[in-house]
Amino acid sequence: MKSRAATWWACAVTAAVLSGCASASYYWQSVQGHLSLMNAARSIDDVLADPAAPEELKQRLMLARRIRAFAVSDLALPDNASYHRYSDLQRRAAVWNVAAAAPDSLALKRWCFLVVGCIGYRGYYDEAAAQRFAQRLHADEGLEVGVYGVPAYSTLGWLNWAGGDPLLSTFIRYPEGELARMIFHELAHQMVYADDDTAFNESYATAVERLGVQRWLSTQADAVARREYAAFDARRREYRELARQARRELADIYAQKQTLQAPTLAALKAQAMTRFRQRYAQLKARWAADGAPFDGFDASVAKANNAFFGIQAVYDDMVPGFEALFMREGGDWPRFHAAVRELAGLPKAERLARLTAEGLKPVDTN
């Protein structure tokens, strides 16, 4: 058995490796942040047996336990230590990610770390620290930046020996379909992970969550949960289509940056952004007219820039290819995961070519 000190340092080093050691301060916030999350974790059984724990929380944890078991039995996702414990973080996000892109490109700035390779964002456990870093990127490099809170992240299975990734207070009270979606997505990262390919990894996990939640809702959930998820997901899909349309327009504009003068490119970009916001206003008006007003995307639209569109592309653009691959494999989950793992082992260009052949061509963000 490891000594307590050895366990602490092994966990600290692993957390630092997963986060990247760009500087001493970044190393320290990574270690402290992840250790605080792990140290706050309690087994689900302990929480269920605690008379002081809210009954509503206990119900959510029992639901999460069912979802976790379903992920193994029906989606062939990993059966390991993750999501058998619960951490109350007492904050609204697990981490805050910083994304950045040039004013004339949708390509995200990338940071390269050990183990996880190069990724298109950099995470902080403190929102103020994330905002300060984003401001420096804007001031020093002239980049468009975005800071967004995420409710969960995956340690890719590297910390299953230490208890695995816990369920978090940041998402445990999500509606049933959204809770299932979150668990499926994060477990997918432990199933297949390709170094230096954020879009591949996130689009695969997004495909798993979408396909998985469809099966969960159709076989395990009641009519109320299905209606609740369908209503929100319909709005989300319409909103994402607006974002995809804006990305296409911006990509076409940026493709001309070698021939357009800077003022002309800036004017075309401003027009595309205005159209995006006008279309969103029209979409909101239609939702309201249909008796289902919703303003949950307002903040994202207000802050939309190249970094915003770049990070959305990471989660969206390859999903049709993965969904088509799932259908090609006959809806068989083990075969699907095996096919994705095979793709992950290919050179990046070949991987993209094969996946693109399966589905729709992604927007060019280079």
C-alpha positions in Angstrom: 0.0 0.0 0.0 1.3 3.5 -0.8 2.1 5.8 2.1 -0.1 8.8 2.4 2.7 11.1 1.4 3.6 9.0 -1.7 -0.1 9.0 -2.7 -0.3 12.8 -2.3 2.8 13.4 -4.4 1.8 10.9 -7.1 -1.6 12.5 -7.4 0.0 16.0 -7.4 2.4 15.0 -10.2 -0.3 13.4 -12.2 -2.6 16.4 -11.9 0.3 18.7 -13.0 1.1 16.5 -15.9 -2.5 16.4 -17.1 -2.8 20.2 -16.7 0.6 21.1 -18.1 3.4 22.8 -16.2 3.7 26.1 -18.1 4.9 27.9 -15.1 5.4 27.4 -11.4 2.2 29.2 -10.6 0.2 27.3 -13.2 1.7 24.1 -11.8 0.7 25.0 -8.3 -2.9 26.0 -9.1 -3.3 22.8 -11.1 -2.2 20.6 -8.3 -4.1 22.5 -5.6 -7.3 22.6 -7.7 -7.4 19.0 -8.5 -6.4 17.8 -5.1 -9.1 19.9 -3.5 -11.6 18.3 -5.8 -10.4 14.8 -5.0 -10.2 15.5 -1.3 -13.8 16.7 -1.2 -15.0 13.4 -2.7 -17.2 11.0 -0.7 -18.5 7.7 -1.7 -22.1 7.7 -2.9 -23.0 5.2 -0.2 -21.6 7.5 2.5 -23.7 10.4 1.2 -26.8 8.2 1.0 -26.2 7.1 4.7 -25.7 10.6 5.9 -28.9 11.9 7.7 -27.7 15.5 7.1 -27.5 15.1 3.3 -30.5 16.6 1.5 -33.0 14.1 0.3 -33.0 15.8 -3.1 -29.2 15.2 -3.4 -29.6 11.6 -2.5 -32.2 11.1 -5.2 -29.9 12.7 -7.8 -27.0 10.5 -6.7 -29.2 7.3 -7.0 -30.2 8.5 -10.5 -26.5 9.1 -11.4 -25.7 5.6 -10.1 -28.3 4.1 -12.5 -26.9 6.2 -15.4 -23.4 5.1 -14.6 -24.4 1.4 -14.6 -26.3 2.0 -17.9 -23.1 3.5 -19.5 -21.4 0.2 -18.9 -24.2 -2.3 -19.7 -25.6 -0.5 -22.7 -23.0 1.8 -24.1 -19.9 -0.3 -23.5 -18.2 2.6 -21.6 -15.5 1.9 -19.0 -16.4 0.1 -15.8 -13.9 1.7 -13.4 -13.7 3.9 -10.3 -15.0 7.0 -11.9 -18.4 8.5 -10.9 -18.9 6.4 -7.8 -18.1 9.3 -5.5 -19.4 12.8 -5.1 -17.7 16.2 -4.5 -19.4 19.4 -3.4 -17.2 22.1 -4.9 -19.3 25.0 -3.6 -18.7 27.0 -6.9 -20.5 27.2 -10.2 -17.9 25.5 -12.4 -15.3 22.8 -12.0 -12.7 24.8 -14.0 -12.7 27.8 -16.3 -11.2 27.3 -19.7 -9.5 30.0 -21.7 -9.6 29.8 -25.5 -8.0 32.3 -28.0 -7.8 32.9 -31.7 -6.4 35.5 -34.0 -8.7 38.3 -35.3 -8.7 36.8 -38.8 -8.9 33.1 -38.0 -11.1 30.5 -36.4 -8.1 28.3 -35.5 -7.6 28.1 -31.7 -4.3 28.9 -30.1 -2.9 25.6 -28.8 -1.1 24.7 -25.6 1.0 21.5 -25.5 1.2 19.4 -22.3 2.5 16.0 -21.4 0.1 13.1 -21.6 -2.8 15.0 -23.1 -0.8 16.5 -26.0 -1.8 19.8 -27.6 -5.2 21.2 -26.8 -7.1 24.3 -27.9 -7.8 25.7 -24.4 -6.1 26.1 -21.0 -7.9 25.4 -17.7 -7.9 27.2 -14.4 -9.6 26.3 -11.1 -10.0 30.0 -10.3 -12.2 32.2 -12.5 -10.2 35.4 -11.7 -7.0 33.7 -12.7 -8.5 32.6 -16.0 -9.7 36.1 -16.7 -6.3 37.6 -16.0 -4.6 35.1 -18.3 -7.2 35.9 -21.1 -6.6 39.6 -20.7 -2.8 39.1 -21.0 -3.3 37.1 -24.2 -5.5 39.9 -25.6 -3.1 42.7 -24.6 0.2 41.0 -25.4 -0.7 39.0 -28.5 -3.8 40.8 -29.9 -5.9 37.6 -29.7 -9.6 37.4 -29.4 -10.3 35.5 -26.1 -13.1 33.6 -24.4 -13.4 32.4 -20.9 -16.1 29.8 -20.1 -16.9 27.7 -17.1 -17.2 23.9 -17.6 -19.1 21.7 -15.1 -16.7 18.7 -15.5 -13.5 17.5 -17.0 -11.9 14.1 -17.5 -8.6 12.9 -16.1 -8.7 10.3 -18.9 -8.6 7.4 -16.5 -5.2 8.3 -15.2 -6.5 8.8 -11.6 -8.7 5.8 -11.3 -6.2 4.3 -8.9 -6.9 7.3 -6.7 -10.7 7.1 -6.8 -11.4 8.3 -10.3 -13.3 11.3 -11.4 -16.1 12.1 -9.0 -19.6 13.3 -9.7 -19.7 17.1 -9.0 -22.1 19.5 -7.5 -21.6 21.6 -10.7 -23.8 19.2 -12.7 -25.5 16.7 -10.3 -28.7 18.7 -10.3 -29.0 18.9 -14.1 -32.2 17.6 -15.6 -32.1 13.8 -16.1 -31.2 13.9 -19.8 -28.5 16.5 -19.3 -27.1 14.6 -16.4 -26.9 11.4 -18.5 -25.3 13.4 -21.3 -22.6 14.8 -19.1 -21.6 11.4 -17.6 -21.6 9.7 -21.0 -19.4 12.5 -22.5 -16.8 12.4 -19.8 -16.6 8.6 -19.8 -16.0 8.6 -23.5 -12.8 10.5 -22.9 -11.6 7.6 -20.9 -12.5 5.2 -23.7 -10.6 6.8 -26.6 -8.3 9.7 -26.7 -6.1 10.9 -29.6 -3.1 13.1 -28.7 -3.0 16.5 -30.2 -6.5 16.4 -31.7 -9.0 18.3 -29.5 -11.7 18.3 -32.2 -11.5 14.6 -32.7 -11.7 13.9 -29.0 -14.5 16.3 -28.2 -16.6 15.5 -31.2 -16.3 11.8 -30.4 -17.5 12.4 -26.8 -20.3 14.6 -28.1 -21.5 11.9 -30.4 -21.4 9.4 -27.6 -23.4 11.7 -25.4 -26.0 12.3 -28.0 -26.4 8.7 -29.1 -26.2 7.5 -25.5 -28.8 9.9 -24.2 -31.2 8.9 -26.9 -31.0 5.3 -25.8 -31.3 6.2 -22.1 -34.4 8.4 -22.6 -36.1 5.8 -24.8 -35.5 2.8 -22.5 -35.0 4.2 -19.0 -36.7 7.6 -18.6 -40.3 8.6 -18.1 -42.4 10.8 -20.4 -41.7 13.9 -18.4 -37.9 13.5 -18.7 -38.2 12.9 -22.4 -40.3 16.0 -23.0 -38.0 18.1 -20.8 -34.9 17.0 -22.7 -36.6 17.3 -26.1 -37.7 20.9 -25.5 -34.3 22.0 -24.4 -32.3 20.0 -27.0 -34.5 21.4 -29.9 -33.5 24.9 -28.9 -29.9 23.9 -28.5 -29.8 22.4 -31.9 -31.3 25.4 -33.6 -28.9 27.7 -31.8 -25.9 25.5 -32.8 -27.0 25.6 -36.4 -26.9 29.4 -36.3 -23.4 29.2 -34.9 -22.4 26.8 -37.7 -23.8 29.1 -40.3 -21.8 32.0 -38.8 -18.6 29.9 -38.8 -19.0 29.1 -42.4 -19.4 32.7 -43.3 -16.4 33.7 -41.2 -14.3 30.9 -42.6 -15.1 32.1 -46.2 -14.1 35.6 -45.3 -10.9 34.6 -43.6 -10.0 32.4 -46.6 -9.6 35.7 -48.5 -7.3 37.4 -46.0 -4.3 37.2 -48.4 -6.2 39.2 -51.0 -8.5 41.5 -49.0 -7.2 44.7 -47.5 -7.5 44.7 -43.7 -10.4 47.3 -43.5 -12.4 45.3 -46.0 -11.9 42.1 -44.2 -12.8 43.8 -40.9 -16.0 45.2 -42.4 -17.1 41.8 -43.8 -16.4 40.2 -40.5 -18.5 42.8 -38.7 -21.3 42.2 -41.1 -21.2 38.4 -40.5 -21.3 39.0 -36.7 -24.2 41.3 -37.0 -26.1 38.8 -39.1 -25.4 36.1 -36.5 -26.9 38.3 -33.7 -29.9 39.3 -35.8 -30.7 35.7 -36.6 -30.4 34.8 -32.9 -32.9 37.7 -32.1 -35.3 36.3 -34.7 -34.9 32.8 -33.2 -35.6 34.0 -29.7 -38.7 35.9 -31.0 -40.0 32.7 -32.6 -39.4 30.7 -29.3 -41.4 33.4 -27.4 -44.2 33.4 -30.0 -44.4 29.6 -29.6 -44.9 30.0 -25.9 -41.4 28.8 -25.0 -39.3 31.9 -24.3 -35.6 31.1 -23.6 -32.6 33.3 -23.1 -30.0 30.8 -22.0 -27.7 31.5 -25.0 -27.8 35.3 -24.6 -24.4 35.6 -22.8 -22.7 33.4 -25.4 -24.1 35.5 -28.2 -23.1 38.7 -26.6 -19.5 37.5 -26.2 -19.2 35.7 -29.5 -15.9 36.1 -31.3 -13.4 33.9 -33.1 -12.4 32.1 -29.9 -16.1 31.4 -29.2 -16.7 30.0 -32.7 -13.5 28.0 -32.7 -14.3 26.2 -29.4 -17.8 25.4 -30.6 -16.4 23.9 -33.8 -14.3 21.6 -31.6 -17.4 20.1 -30.1 -19.6 20.1 -33.2 -18.0 19.8 -36.6 -17.0 16.1 -36.6 -20.0 14.8 -34.8 -21.9 13.9 -38.1 -19.0 11.7 -39.1 -19.0 9.9 -35.8 -22.7 9.4 -35.9 -22.4 8.0 -39.4 -19.7 5.7 -38.2 -22.0 4.4 -35.4 -24.6 3.6 -38.0 -22.0 1.9 -40.3 -21.1 -0.3 -37.3 -24.8 -1.3 -37.0 -25.4 0.7 -33.8 -23.1 -1.8 -32.0 -21.3 0.1 -29.2 -18.2 -2.1 -28.8 -17.7 -2.1 -32.6 -18.1 1.6 -32.7 -15.6 2.3 -29.9 -13.2 -0.1 -31.6 -13.5 1.7 -34.9 -12.9 5.1 -33.2 -9.9 3.7 -31.5 -8.6 2.5 -34.8 -9.0 6.0 -36.2 -7.3 7.5 -33.2 -4.2 5.4 -34.0 -3.9 6.9 -37.5 -1.9 10.0 -38.5 -4.1 13.1 -38.0 -4.6 13.9 -41.7 -5.6 10.3 -42.5 -7.9 10.2 -39.5 -9.7 13.4 -40.6 -10.0 12.2 -44.2 -11.6 8.9 -43.1 -14.0 10.6 -40.7 -15.0 13.3 -43.2 -15.8 10.5 -45.7 -18.3 9.1 -43.1 -20.2 12.3 -42.5 -20.3 16.0 -43.4 -17.2 18.0 -44.2 -16.2 20.2 -41.2 -15.7 23.9 -41.5 -12.1 24.8 -42.3 -10.7 26.4 -39.1 -7.1 26.5 -40.2 
